[in-house]
Amino acid sequence: MAVPKKRTSKSQKGQRRAHDFIKTIPATQICQSCGALKRMHHICMECGSYRGAQVLPRPASASSEGAAASESEA
Ligand SMILES: [Zn+2]
């Protein structure tokens, strides 16, 4: 049976277990465009922007913009 050569110190045990608690922190940040909570390095699902650039069409305001465009055309 394998037996540890040296006793694990409290410091060594703490350093090993330090990484066990990093995963509990959510990888989220505030969106620069709309201020909603979004995942880091991901497109904001509220406004569809990434780093200030509009990547996806806005889900909420897309309908109002389309209505305004249709009104101006008519
Ligand atoms: Zn956003």
N, CA, C, O and the ligand as a Tripos MOL2 file, in Angstrom:
@<TRIPOS>MOLECULE
protein
  297   295    75     0     0
PROTEIN
NO_CHARGES

@<TRIPOS>ATOM
      1 N           0.8420   -1.1910    0.0000 N.3       1 MET1
      2 CA          0.0000    0.0000    0.0000 C.3       1 MET1
      3 C           0.8770    1.2400    0.0000 C.2       1 MET1
      4 O           1.8530    1.3230    0.7460 O.2       1 MET1
      5 N           0.5230    2.2040   -0.8410 N.am      2 ALA2
      6 CA          1.2950    3.4390   -0.9500 C.3       2 ALA2
      7 C           1.0630    4.3100    0.2780 C.2       2 ALA2
      8 O          -0.0730    4.5500    0.6840 O.2       2 ALA2
      9 N           2.1590    4.7740    0.8550 N.am      3 VAL3
     10 CA          2.0820    5.6040    2.0610 C.3       3 VAL3
     11 C           2.7710    6.9420    1.7810 C.2       3 VAL3
     12 O           3.8810    6.9490    1.2490 O.2       3 VAL3
     13 N           2.1480    8.0710    2.1230 N.am      4 PRO4
     14 CA          2.8090    9.3670    1.9110 C.3       4 PRO4
     15 C           4.0980    9.4670    2.7020 C.2       4 PRO4
     16 O           4.1630    9.0750    3.8670 O.2       4 PRO4
     17 N           5.1510   10.0130    2.0340 N.am      5 LYS5
     18 CA          6.4530   10.1270    2.6870 C.3       5 LYS5
     19 C           6.4430   11.2230    3.7450 C.2       5 LYS5
     20 O           7.0360   11.0750    4.8140 O.2       5 LYS5
     21 N           5.7490   12.3460    3.4270 N.am      6 LYS6
     22 CA          5.7120   13.4730    4.3600 C.3       6 LYS6
     23 C           4.2600   13.8370    4.6410 C.2       6 LYS6
     24 O           3.3810   13.6590    3.7990 O.2       6 LYS6
     25 N           4.0340   14.3450    5.8280 N.am      7 ARG7
     26 CA          2.6980   14.8270    6.1740 C.3       7 ARG7
     27 C           2.4100   16.1180    5.4050 C.2       7 ARG7
     28 O           3.2700   16.9950    5.3230 O.2       7 ARG7
     29 N           1.1980   16.2390    4.8390 N.am      8 THR8
     30 CA          0.8070   17.4500    4.1210 C.3       8 THR8
     31 C           0.5280   18.5650    5.1220 C.2       8 THR8
     32 O          -0.3270   18.4280    5.9970 O.2       8 THR8
     33 N           1.2660   19.6830    4.9830 N.am      9 SER9
     34 CA          1.1030   20.8090    5.9100 C.3       9 SER9
     35 C          -0.2250   21.5310    5.6580 C.2       9 SER9
     36 O          -0.8500   21.3670    4.6100 O.2       9 SER9
     37 N          -0.6340   22.3260    6.6340 N.am     10 LYS10
     38 CA         -1.8700   23.1120    6.4760 C.3      10 LYS10
     39 C          -1.7420   24.0750    5.3110 C.2      10 LYS10
     40 O          -2.7100   24.3040    4.5850 O.2      10 LYS10
     41 N          -0.5280   24.6530    5.1210 N.am     11 SER11
     42 CA         -0.3020   25.5930    4.0230 C.3      11 SER11
     43 C          -0.4370   24.8950    2.6800 C.2      11 SER11
     44 O          -1.1000   25.4090    1.7790 O.2      11 SER11
     45 N           0.1800   23.7350    2.5340 N.am     12 GLN12
     46 CA          0.1190   23.0000    1.2700 C.3      12 GLN12
     47 C          -1.3130   22.5730    0.9660 C.2      12 GLN12
     48 O          -1.7530   22.6140   -0.1830 O.2      12 GLN12
     49 N          -2.0300   22.1650    2.0040 N.am     13 LYS13
     50 CA         -3.4250   21.7510    1.8320 C.3      13 LYS13
     51 C          -4.2840   22.9340    1.3830 C.2      13 LYS13
     52 O          -5.1560   22.7970    0.5260 O.2      13 LYS13
     53 N          -4.0110   24.1280    1.9950 N.am     14 GLY14
     54 CA         -4.7640   25.3190    1.6300 C.3      14 GLY14
     55 C          -4.4870   25.7540    0.2040 C.2      14 GLY14
     56 O          -5.4060   26.1610   -0.5060 O.2      14 GLY14
     57 N          -3.2140   25.6720   -0.2360 N.am     15 GLN15
     58 CA         -2.8580   26.0490   -1.5990 C.3      15 GLN15
     59 C          -3.5260   25.1140   -2.6040 C.2      15 GLN15
     60 O          -3.9610   25.5640   -3.6640 O.2      15 GLN15
     61 N          -3.6130   23.8300   -2.2910 N.am     16 ARG16
     62 CA         -4.2440   22.8740   -3.1970 C.3      16 ARG16
     63 C          -5.7400   23.1400   -3.2880 C.2      16 ARG16
     64 O          -6.3280   23.0530   -4.3660 O.2      16 ARG16
     65 N          -6.3570   23.4670   -2.1470 N.am     17 ARG17
     66 CA         -7.8100   23.6520   -2.1300 C.3      17 ARG17
     67 C          -8.2380   25.0600   -2.5350 C.2      17 ARG17
     68 O          -9.4350   25.3340   -2.6300 O.2      17 ARG17
     69 N          -7.2730   25.9630   -2.7760 N.am     18 ALA18
     70 CA         -7.6270   27.3240   -3.1880 C.3      18 ALA18
     71 C          -8.3800   27.3030   -4.5040 C.2      18 ALA18
     72 O          -9.2630   28.1330   -4.7180 O.2      18 ALA18
     73 N          -8.0530   26.3790   -5.3850 N.am     19 HIS19
     74 CA         -8.6960   26.3060   -6.6950 C.3      19 HIS19
     75 C         -10.1050   25.7210   -6.6070 C.2      19 HIS19
     76 O         -10.8750   25.8250   -7.5610 O.2      19 HIS19
     77 N         -10.4500   25.1090   -5.4770 N.am     20 ASP20
     78 CA        -11.7800   24.5240   -5.3440 C.3      20 ASP20
     79 C         -12.8450   25.5970   -5.2210 C.2      20 ASP20
     80 O         -14.0190   25.3340   -5.4820 O.2      20 ASP20
     81 N         -12.4480   26.8220   -4.8200 N.am     21 PHE21
     82 CA        -13.4310   27.8630   -4.5430 C.3      21 PHE21
     83 C         -13.4810   28.8950   -5.6610 C.2      21 PHE21
     84 O         -14.3940   29.7200   -5.6840 O.2      21 PHE21
     85 N         -12.5330   28.8740   -6.5840 N.am     22 ILE22
     86 CA        -12.5490   29.8350   -7.6780 C.3      22 ILE22
     87 C         -13.7300   29.5320   -8.6030 C.2      22 ILE22
     88 O         -14.3300   30.4490   -9.1640 O.2      22 ILE22
     89 N         -14.0640   28.2490   -8.7610 N.am     23 LYS23
     90 CA        -15.1090   27.8490   -9.7020 C.3      23 LYS23
     91 C         -16.4840   28.3290   -9.2690 C.2      23 LYS23
     92 O         -17.3890   28.4360  -10.0970 O.2      23 LYS23
     93 N         -16.6600   28.6250   -7.9560 N.am     24 THR24
     94 CA        -17.9670   29.0310   -7.4680 C.3      24 THR24
     95 C         -18.2950   30.4620   -7.8680 C.2      24 THR24
     96 O         -19.4620   30.8520   -7.8360 O.2      24 THR24
     97 N         -17.2680   31.2760   -8.2530 N.am     25 ILE25
     98 CA        -17.5130   32.6670   -8.6360 C.3      25 ILE25
     99 C         -18.0990   32.6770  -10.0490 C.2      25 ILE25
    100 O         -17.4720   32.1300  -10.9560 O.2      25 ILE25
    101 N         -19.2880   33.2830  -10.2810 N.am     26 PRO26
    102 CA        -19.8710   33.2940  -11.6160 C.3      26 PRO26
    103 C         -19.0710   34.1840  -12.5550 C.2      26 PRO26
    104 O         -18.6980   35.2980  -12.1850 O.2      26 PRO26
    105 N         -18.8010   33.6990  -13.7810 N.am     27 ALA27
    106 CA        -18.0410   34.4480  -14.7820 C.3      27 ALA27
    107 C         -18.9810   35.3630  -15.5420 C.2      27 ALA27
    108 O         -19.2580   35.1510  -16.7230 O.2      27 ALA27
    109 N         -19.4780   36.4050  -14.8370 N.am     28 THR28
    110 CA        -20.4150   37.3260  -15.4500 C.3      28 THR28
    111 C         -19.8920   38.7490  -15.3360 C.2      28 THR28
    112 O         -19.0440   39.0390  -14.4930 O.2      28 THR28
    113 N         -20.3940   39.6270  -16.1760 N.am     29 GLN29
    114 CA        -20.0400   41.0450  -16.1230 C.3      29 GLN29
    115 C         -21.2220   41.8650  -16.6210 C.2      29 GLN29
    116 O         -22.1820   41.3250  -17.1710 O.2      29 GLN29
    117 N         -21.1370   43.1840  -16.4190 N.am     30 ILE30
    118 CA        -22.2070   44.0900  -16.8270 C.3      30 ILE30
    119 C         -22.0160   44.4370  -18.3030 C.2      30 ILE30
    120 O         -20.9080   44.7590  -18.7320 O.2      30 ILE30
    121 N         -23.1070   44.3700  -19.0800 N.am     31 CYS31
    122 CA        -23.0420   44.7260  -20.4970 C.3      31 CYS31
    123 C         -22.8060   46.2260  -20.6500 C.2      31 CYS31
    124 O         -23.4320   47.0290  -19.9590 O.2      31 CYS31
    125 N         -21.8900   46.6080  -21.5680 N.am     32 GLN32
    126 CA        -21.5700   48.0270  -21.7770 C.3      32 GLN32
    127 C         -22.7180   48.7520  -22.4720 C.2      32 GLN32
    128 O         -22.8720   49.9610  -22.2970 O.2      32 GLN32
    129 N         -23.5250   48.0430  -23.2550 N.am     33 SER33
    130 CA        -24.5680   48.6860  -24.0430 C.3      33 SER33
    131 C         -25.8550   48.8730  -23.2460 C.2      33 SER33
    132 O         -26.4030   49.9750  -23.2030 O.2      33 SER33
    133 N         -26.3480   47.7870  -22.6060 N.am     34 CYS34
    134 CA        -27.6550   47.8530  -21.9550 C.3      34 CYS34
    135 C         -27.5700   47.7170  -20.4380 C.2      34 CYS34
    136 O         -28.5620   47.9520  -19.7480 O.2      34 CYS34
    137 N         -26.4060   47.3420  -19.9010 N.am     35 GLY35
    138 CA        -26.2560   47.2380  -18.4610 C.3      35 GLY35
    139 C         -26.7670   45.9490  -17.8630 C.2      35 GLY35
    140 O         -26.7990   45.8160  -16.6400 O.2      35 GLY35
    141 N         -27.1670   44.9960  -18.6810 N.am     36 ALA36
    142 CA        -27.6580   43.7230  -18.1730 C.3      36 ALA36
    143 C         -26.4870   42.8130  -17.8040 C.2      36 ALA36
    144 O         -25.3630   43.0130  -18.2640 O.2      36 ALA36
    145 N         -26.7620   41.8210  -16.9760 N.am     37 LEU37
    146 CA        -25.7300   40.8700  -16.5820 C.3      37 LEU37
    147 C         -25.5430   39.8540  -17.7010 C.2      37 LEU37
    148 O         -26.5020   39.2150  -18.1340 O.2      37 LEU37
    149 N         -24.2990   39.7050  -18.1710 N.am     38 LYS38
    150 CA        -24.0390   38.7820  -19.2750 C.3      38 LYS38
    151 C         -22.8010   37.9620  -18.9600 C.2      38 LYS38
    152 O         -22.0140   38.3180  -18.0830 O.2      38 LYS38
    153 N         -22.6330   36.8490  -19.6880 N.am     39 ARG39
    154 CA        -21.4720   35.9960  -19.5060 C.3      39 ARG39
    155 C         -20.2450   36.6740  -20.1030 C.2      39 ARG39
    156 O         -20.3350   37.3490  -21.1280 O.2      39 ARG39
    157 N         -19.1020   36.4880  -19.4550 N.am     40 MET40
    158 CA        -17.8720   37.0970  -19.9530 C.3      40 MET40
    159 C         -17.4720   36.4460  -21.2740 C.2      40 MET40
    160 O         -17.6210   35.2360  -21.4470 O.2      40 MET40
    161 N         -16.9550   37.2670  -22.2160 N.am     41 HIS41
    162 CA        -16.4920   36.8150  -23.5320 C.3      41 HIS41
    163 C         -17.6200   36.1680  -24.3360 C.2      41 HIS41
    164 O         -17.3770   35.2970  -25.1710 O.2      41 HIS41
    165 N         -18.8570   36.6030  -24.0760 N.am     42 HIS42
    166 CA        -20.0030   36.0950  -24.8130 C.3      42 HIS42
    167 C         -20.8540   37.2800  -25.2770 C.2      42 HIS42
    168 O         -20.7790   38.3690  -24.7070 O.2      42 HIS42
    169 N         -21.6520   37.0600  -26.3020 N.am     43 ILE43
    170 CA        -22.5760   38.0770  -26.7810 C.3      43 ILE43
    171 C         -23.6630   38.2830  -25.7350 C.2      43 ILE43
    172 O         -24.1500   37.3230  -25.1390 O.2      43 ILE43
    173 N         -24.0420   39.5420  -25.5130 N.am     44 CYS44
    174 CA        -25.1270   39.8400  -24.5760 C.3      44 CYS44
    175 C         -26.4370   39.3430  -25.1860 C.2      44 CYS44
    176 O         -26.7900   39.7270  -26.3010 O.2      44 CYS44
    177 N         -27.1580   38.4890  -24.4540 N.am     45 MET45
    178 CA        -28.3960   37.9280  -24.9800 C.3      45 MET45
    179 C         -29.5580   38.9110  -24.8400 C.2      45 MET45
    180 O         -30.6290   38.6730  -25.3980 O.2      45 MET45
    181 N         -29.3680   40.0200  -24.1010 N.am     46 GLU46
    182 CA        -30.4410   41.0140  -23.9390 C.3      46 GLU46
    183 C         -30.4930   41.9560  -25.1340 C.2      46 GLU46
    184 O         -31.5670   42.2290  -25.6700 O.2      46 GLU46
    185 N         -29.3110   42.4600  -25.5590 N.am     47 CYS47
    186 CA        -29.2830   43.4550  -26.6340 C.3      47 CYS47
    187 C         -28.5220   42.9520  -27.8660 C.2      47 CYS47
    188 O         -28.5460   43.6170  -28.9010 O.2      47 CYS47
    189 N         -27.8540   41.8090  -27.7870 N.am     48 GLY48
    190 CA        -27.1690   41.2340  -28.9460 C.3      48 GLY48
    191 C         -25.9000   41.9470  -29.3400 C.2      48 GLY48
    192 O         -25.5210   41.9220  -30.5110 O.2      48 GLY48
    193 N         -25.2200   42.5940  -28.3820 N.am     49 SER49
    194 CA        -23.9890   43.3090  -28.7000 C.3      49 SER49
    195 C         -22.7990   42.6170  -28.0410 C.2      49 SER49
    196 O         -22.9400   41.9100  -27.0430 O.2      49 SER49
    197 N         -21.6130   42.8420  -28.6320 N.am     50 TYR50
    198 CA        -20.3870   42.3160  -28.0480 C.3      50 TYR50
    199 C         -19.3030   43.3790  -28.1740 C.2      50 TYR50
    200 O         -18.9160   43.7420  -29.2850 O.2      50 TYR50
    201 N         -18.8120   43.8780  -27.0440 N.am     51 ARG51
    202 CA        -17.7650   44.9000  -26.9750 C.3      51 ARG51
    203 C         -18.1740   46.1520  -27.7570 C.2      51 ARG51
    204 O         -17.3740   46.7180  -28.5020 O.2      51 ARG51
    205 N         -19.4210   46.5730  -27.5790 N.am     52 GLY52
    206 CA        -19.8750   47.8120  -28.1980 C.3      52 GLY52
    207 C         -20.3760   47.6520  -29.6100 C.2      52 GLY52
    208 O         -21.0200   48.5610  -30.1330 O.2      52 GLY52
    209 N         -20.1000   46.4990  -30.2650 N.am     53 ALA53
    210 CA        -20.5430   46.2970  -31.6480 C.3      53 ALA53
    211 C         -21.8280   45.4890  -31.6520 C.2      53 ALA53
    212 O         -21.9640   44.5360  -30.8840 O.2      53 ALA53
    213 N         -22.7800   45.8630  -32.5170 N.am     54 GLN54
    214 CA        -24.0540   45.1460  -32.6180 C.3      54 GLN54
    215 C         -23.8450   43.9030  -33.4790 C.2      54 GLN54
    216 O         -23.6340   44.0130  -34.6870 O.2      54 GLN54
    217 N         -23.9030   42.7310  -32.8680 N.am     55 VAL55
    218 CA        -23.6490   41.4740  -33.5790 C.3      55 VAL55
    219 C         -24.9570   40.8380  -34.0230 C.2      55 VAL55
    220 O         -25.0820   40.3880  -35.1620 O.2      55 VAL55
    221 N         -25.9450   40.8020  -33.1060 N.am     56 LEU56
    222 CA        -27.2410   40.2010  -33.4100 C.3      56 LEU56
    223 C         -28.2990   41.3070  -33.4360 C.2      56 LEU56
    224 O         -28.1370   42.3150  -32.7490 O.2      56 LEU56
    225 N         -29.3690   41.1460  -34.2040 N.am     57 PRO57
    226 CA        -30.4500   42.1350  -34.1720 C.3      57 PRO57
    227 C         -31.0990   42.1690  -32.7950 C.2      57 PRO57
    228 O         -31.2960   41.1340  -32.1580 O.2      57 PRO57
    229 N         -31.4300   43.3960  -32.3430 N.am     58 ARG58
    230 CA        -32.0340   43.5450  -31.0160 C.3      58 ARG58
    231 C         -33.4000   42.8680  -30.9790 C.2      58 ARG58
    232 O         -34.2430   43.1730  -31.8220 O.2      58 ARG58
    233 N         -33.6530   41.9630  -30.0360 N.am     59 PRO59
    234 CA        -34.9290   41.2380  -30.0030 C.3      59 PRO59
    235 C         -36.1020   42.1310  -29.6110 C.2      59 PRO59
    236 O         -37.1810   41.9860  -30.1850 O.2      59 PRO59
    237 N         -35.9330   43.0690  -28.6350 N.am     60 ALA60
    238 CA        -37.0550   43.8720  -28.1330 C.3      60 ALA60
    239 C         -37.3180   45.0700  -29.0320 C.2      60 ALA60
    240 O         -38.4600   45.3180  -29.4180 O.2      60 ALA60
    241 N         -36.2460   45.8310  -29.3750 N.am     61 SER61
    242 CA        -36.4080   47.0840  -30.1180 C.3      61 SER61
    243 C         -36.4660   46.8450  -31.6230 C.2      61 SER61
    244 O         -36.7200   47.7890  -32.3710 O.2      61 SER61
    245 N         -36.2410   45.6090  -32.0980 N.am     62 ALA62
    246 CA        -36.2580   45.3310  -33.5340 C.3      62 ALA62
    247 C         -37.6610   45.5560  -34.0870 C.2      62 ALA62
    248 O         -37.8140   46.0810  -35.1900 O.2      62 ALA62
    249 N         -38.7080   45.1570  -33.3170 N.am     63 SER63
    250 CA        -40.0770   45.3030  -33.7840 C.3      63 SER63
    251 C         -40.4560   46.7750  -33.8780 C.2      63 SER63
    252 O         -41.1050   47.1820  -34.8420 O.2      63 SER63
    253 N         -40.0510   47.6020  -32.8680 N.am     64 SER64
    254 CA        -40.3940   49.0210  -32.8800 C.3      64 SER64
    255 C         -39.6770   49.7340  -34.0280 C.2      64 SER64
    256 O         -40.2620   50.6010  -34.6780 O.2      64 SER64
    257 N         -38.3920   49.3670  -34.2860 N.am     65 GLU65
    258 CA        -37.6650   49.9810  -35.3860 C.3      65 GLU65
    259 C         -38.3260   49.6250  -36.7180 C.2      65 GLU65
    260 O         -38.4550   50.4750  -37.5990 O.2      65 GLU65
    261 N         -38.7490   48.3510  -36.8590 N.am     66 GLY66
    262 CA        -39.4030   47.9440  -38.0820 C.3      66 GLY66
    263 C         -40.7110   48.6840  -38.2930 C.2      66 GLY66
    264 O         -41.0440   49.0490  -39.4210 O.2      66 GLY66
    265 N         -41.4710   48.9140  -37.1950 N.am     67 ALA67
    266 CA        -42.7250   49.6430  -37.2940 C.3      67 ALA67
    267 C         -42.4680   51.0880  -37.7170 C.2      67 ALA67
    268 O         -43.1960   51.6340  -38.5460 O.2      67 ALA67
    269 N         -41.4290   51.7070  -37.1450 N.am     68 ALA68
    270 CA        -41.1050   53.0950  -37.4860 C.3      68 ALA68
    271 C         -40.7000   53.1780  -38.9610 C.2      68 ALA68
    272 O         -41.0800   54.1180  -39.6580 O.2      68 ALA68
    273 N         -39.9230   52.1850  -39.4380 N.am     69 ALA69
    274 CA        -39.4810   52.1910  -40.8240 C.3      69 ALA69
    275 C         -40.6890   52.0530  -41.7560 C.2      69 ALA69
    276 O         -40.7670   52.7320  -42.7790 O.2      69 ALA69
    277 N         -41.6330   51.1670  -41.3960 N.am     70 SER70
    278 CA        -42.8020   50.9560  -42.2480 C.3      70 SER70
    279 C         -43.6790   52.2140  -42.2730 C.2      70 SER70
    280 O         -44.2690   52.5420  -43.3020 O.2      70 SER70
    281 N         -43.7630   52.9280  -41.1150 N.am     71 GLU71
    282 CA        -44.5790   54.1540  -41.0630 C.3      71 GLU71
    283 C         -43.9870   55.2280  -41.9710 C.2      71 GLU71
    284 O         -44.7170   55.9390  -42.6620 O.2      71 GLU71
    285 N         -42.6130   55.3460  -41.9660 N.am     72 SER72
    286 CA        -41.9810   56.3750  -42.7790 C.3      72 SER72
    287 C         -42.1450   56.0680  -44.2780 C.2      72 SER72
    288 O         -42.2660   56.9720  -45.1050 O.2      72 SER72
    289 N         -42.1450   54.7550  -44.6020 N.am     73 GLU73
    290 CA        -42.2970   54.3690  -46.0080 C.3      73 GLU73
    291 C         -43.7160   54.6700  -46.5030 C.2      73 GLU73
    292 O         -43.8930   55.0620  -47.6560 O.2      73 GLU73
    293 N         -44.7390   54.4890  -45.6390 N.am     74 ALA74
    294 CA        -46.1260   54.6820  -46.0420 C.3      74 ALA74
    295 C         -46.5490   56.1450  -46.0420 C.2      74 ALA74
    296 O         -47.6970   56.4550  -46.3620 O.2      74 ALA74
    297 ZN        -26.5550   44.1190  -23.5210 Zn       75 ZN75
@<TRIPOS>BOND
     1     1     2 1
     2     2     3 1
     3     3     4 2
     4     3     5 am
     5     5     6 1
     6     6     7 1
     7     7     8 2
     8     7     9 am
     9     9    10 1
    10    10    11 1
    11    11    12 2
    12    11    13 am
    13    13    14 1
    14    14    15 1
    15    15    16 2
    16    15    17 am
    17    17    18 1
    18    18    19 1
    19    19    20 2
    20    19    21 am
    21    21    22 1
    22    22    23 1
    23    23    24 2
    24    23    25 am
    25    25    26 1
    26    26    27 1
    27    27    28 2
    28    27    29 am
    29    29    30 1
    30    30    31 1
    31    31    32 2
    32    31    33 am
    33    33    34 1
    34    34    35 1
    35    35    36 2
    36    35    37 am
    37    37    38 1
    38    38    39 1
    39    39    40 2
    40    39    41 am
    41    41    42 1
    42    42    43 1
    43    43    44 2
    44    43    45 am
    45    45    46 1
    46    46    47 1
    47    47    48 2
    48    47    49 am
    49    49    50 1
    50    50    51 1
    51    51    52 2
    52    51    53 am
    53    53    54 1
    54    54    55 1
    55    55    56 2
    56    55    57 am
    57    57    58 1
    58    58    59 1
    59    59    60 2
    60    59    61 am
    61    61    62 1
    62    62    63 1
    63    63    64 2
    64    63    65 am
    65    65    66 1
    66    66    67 1
    67    67    68 2
    68    67    69 am
    69    69    70 1
    70    70    71 1
    71    71    72 2
    72    71    73 am
    73    73    74 1
    74    74    75 1
    75    75    76 2
    76    75    77 am
    77    77    78 1
    78    78    79 1
    79    79    80 2
    80    79    81 am
    81    81    82 1
    82    82    83 1
    83    83    84 2
    84    83    85 am
    85    85    86 1
    86    86    87 1
    87    87    88 2
    88    87    89 am
    89    89    90 1
    90    90    91 1
    91    91    92 2
    92    91    93 am
    93    93    94 1
    94    94    95 1
    95    95    96 2
    96    95    97 am
    97    97    98 1
    98    98    99 1
    99    99   100 2
   100    99   101 am
   101   101   102 1
   102   102   103 1
   103   103   104 2
   104   103   105 am
   105   105   106 1
   106   106   107 1
   107   107   108 2
   108   107   109 am
   109   109   110 1
   110   110   111 1
   111   111   112 2
   112   111   113 am
   113   113   114 1
   114   114   115 1
   115   115   116 2
   116   115   117 am
   117   117   118 1
   118   118   119 1
   119   119   120 2
   120   119   121 am
   121   121   122 1
   122   122   123 1
   123   123   124 2
   124   123   125 am
   125   125   126 1
   126   126   127 1
   127   127   128 2
   128   127   129 am
   129   129   130 1
   130   130   131 1
   131   131   132 2
   132   131   133 am
   133   133   134 1
   134   134   135 1
   135   135   136 2
   136   135   137 am
   137   137   138 1
   138   138   139 1
   139   139   140 2
   140   139   141 am
   141   141   142 1
   142   142   143 1
   143   143   144 2
   144   143   145 am
   145   145   146 1
   146   146   147 1
   147   147   148 2
   148   147   149 am
   149   149   150 1
   150   150   151 1
   151   151   152 2
   152   151   153 am
   153   153   154 1
   154   154   155 1
   155   155   156 2
   156   155   157 am
   157   157   158 1
   158   158   159 1
   159   159   160 2
   160   159   161 am
   161   161   162 1
   162   162   163 1
   163   163   164 2
   164   163   165 am
   165   165   166 1
   166   166   167 1
   167   167   168 2
   168   167   169 am
   169   169   170 1
   170   170   171 1
   171   171   172 2
   172   171   173 am
   173   173   174 1
   174   174   175 1
   175   175   176 2
   176   175   177 am
   177   177   178 1
   178   178   179 1
   179   179   180 2
   180   179   181 am
   181   181   182 1
   182   182   183 1
   183   183   184 2
   184   183   185 am
   185   185   186 1
   186   186   187 1
   187   187   188 2
   188   187   189 am
   189   189   190 1
   190   190   191 1
   191   191   192 2
   192   191   193 am
   193   193   194 1
   194   194   195 1
   195   195   196 2
   196   195   197 am
   197   197   198 1
   198   198   199 1
   199   199   200 2
   200   199   201 am
   201   201   202 1
   202   202   203 1
   203   203   204 2
   204   203   205 am
   205   205   206 1
   206   206   207 1
   207   207   208 2
   208   207   209 am
   209   209   210 1
   210   210   211 1
   211   211   212 2
   212   211   213 am
   213   213   214 1
   214   214   215 1
   215   215   216 2
   216   215   217 am
   217   217   218 1
   218   218   219 1
   219   219   220 2
   220   219   221 am
   221   221   222 1
   222   222   223 1
   223   223   224 2
   224   223   225 am
   225   225   226 1
   226   226   227 1
   227   227   228 2
   228   227   229 am
   229   229   230 1
   230   230   231 1
   231   231   232 2
   232   231   233 am
   233   233   234 1
   234   234   235 1
   235   235   236 2
   236   235   237 am
   237   237   238 1
   238   238   239 1
   239   239   240 2
   240   239   241 am
   241   241   242 1
   242   242   243 1
   243   243   244 2
   244   243   245 am
   245   245   246 1
   246   246   247 1
   247   247   248 2
   248   247   249 am
   249   249   250 1
   250   250   251 1
   251   251   252 2
   252   251   253 am
   253   253   254 1
   254   254   255 1
   255   255   256 2
   256   255   257 am
   257   257   258 1
   258   258   259 1
   259   259   260 2
   260   259   261 am
   261   261   262 1
   262   262   263 1
   263   263   264 2
   264   263   265 am
   265   265   266 1
   266   266   267 1
   267   267   268 2
   268   267   269 am
   269   269   270 1
   270   270   271 1
   271   271   272 2
   272   271   273 am
   273   273   274 1
   274   274   275 1
   275   275   276 2
   276   275   277 am
   277   277   278 1
   278   278   279 1
   279   279   280 2
   280   279   281 am
   281   281   282 1
   282   282   283 1
   283   283   284 2
   284   283   285 am
   285   285   286 1
   286   286   287 1
   287   287   288 2
   288   287   289 am
   289   289   290 1
   290   290   291 1
   291   291   292 2
   292   291   293 am
   293   293   294 1
   294   294   295 1
   295   295   296 2
@<TRIPOS>SUBSTRUCTURE
     1 MET1         2 RESIDUE 1 A MET
     2 ALA2         6 RESIDUE 1 A ALA
     3 VAL3        10 RESIDUE 1 A VAL
     4 PRO4        14 RESIDUE 1 A PRO
     5 LYS5        18 RESIDUE 1 A LYS
     6 LYS6        22 RESIDUE 1 A LYS
     7 ARG7        26 RESIDUE 1 A ARG
     8 THR8        30 RESIDUE 1 A THR
     9 SER9        34 RESIDUE 1 A SER
    10 LYS10       38 RESIDUE 1 A LYS
    11 SER11       42 RESIDUE 1 A SER
    12 GLN12       46 RESIDUE 1 A GLN
    13 LYS13       50 RESIDUE 1 A LYS
    14 GLY14       54 RESIDUE 1 A GLY
    15 GLN15       58 RESIDUE 1 A GLN
    16 ARG16       62 RESIDUE 1 A ARG
    17 ARG17       66 RESIDUE 1 A ARG
    18 ALA18       70 RESIDUE 1 A ALA
    19 HIS19       74 RESIDUE 1 A HIS
    20 ASP20       78 RESIDUE 1 A ASP
    21 PHE21       82 RESIDUE 1 A PHE
    22 ILE22       86 RESIDUE 1 A ILE
    23 LYS23       90 RESIDUE 1 A LYS
    24 THR24       94 RESIDUE 1 A THR
    25 ILE25       98 RESIDUE 1 A ILE
    26 PRO26      102 RESIDUE 1 A PRO
    27 ALA27      106 RESIDUE 1 A ALA
    28 THR28      110 RESIDUE 1 A THR
    29 GLN29      114 RESIDUE 1 A GLN
    30 ILE30      118 RESIDUE 1 A ILE
    31 CYS31      122 RESIDUE 1 A CYS
    32 GLN32      126 RESIDUE 1 A GLN
    33 SER33      130 RESIDUE 1 A SER
    34 CYS34      134 RESIDUE 1 A CYS
    35 GLY35      138 RESIDUE 1 A GLY
    36 ALA36      142 RESIDUE 1 A ALA
    37 LEU37      146 RESIDUE 1 A LEU
    38 LYS38      150 RESIDUE 1 A LYS
    39 ARG39      154 RESIDUE 1 A ARG
    40 MET40      158 RESIDUE 1 A MET
    41 HIS41      162 RESIDUE 1 A HIS
    42 HIS42      166 RESIDUE 1 A HIS
    43 ILE43      170 RESIDUE 1 A ILE
    44 CYS44      174 RESIDUE 1 A CYS
    45 MET45      178 RESIDUE 1 A MET
    46 GLU46      182 RESIDUE 1 A GLU
    47 CYS47      186 RESIDUE 1 A CYS
    48 GLY48      190 RESIDUE 1 A GLY
    49 SER49      194 RESIDUE 1 A SER
    50 TYR50      198 RESIDUE 1 A TYR
    51 ARG51      202 RESIDUE 1 A ARG
    52 GLY52      206 RESIDUE 1 A GLY
    53 ALA53      210 RESIDUE 1 A ALA
    54 GLN54      214 RESIDUE 1 A GLN
    55 VAL55      218 RESIDUE 1 A VAL
    56 LEU56      222 RESIDUE 1 A LEU
    57 PRO57      226 RESIDUE 1 A PRO
    58 ARG58      230 RESIDUE 1 A ARG
    59 PRO59      234 RESIDUE 1 A PRO
    60 ALA60      238 RESIDUE 1 A ALA
    61 SER61      242 RESIDUE 1 A SER
    62 ALA62      246 RESIDUE 1 A ALA
    63 SER63      250 RESIDUE 1 A SER
    64 SER64      254 RESIDUE 1 A SER
    65 GLU65      258 RESIDUE 1 A GLU
    66 GLY66      262 RESIDUE 1 A GLY
    67 ALA67      266 RESIDUE 1 A ALA
    68 ALA68      270 RESIDUE 1 A ALA
    69 ALA69      274 RESIDUE 1 A ALA
    70 SER70      278 RESIDUE 1 A SER
    71 GLU71      282 RESIDUE 1 A GLU
    72 SER72      286 RESIDUE 1 A SER
    73 GLU73      290 RESIDUE 1 A GLU
    74 ALA74      294 RESIDUE 1 A ALA
    75 ZN75       297 GROUP 0 **** ****
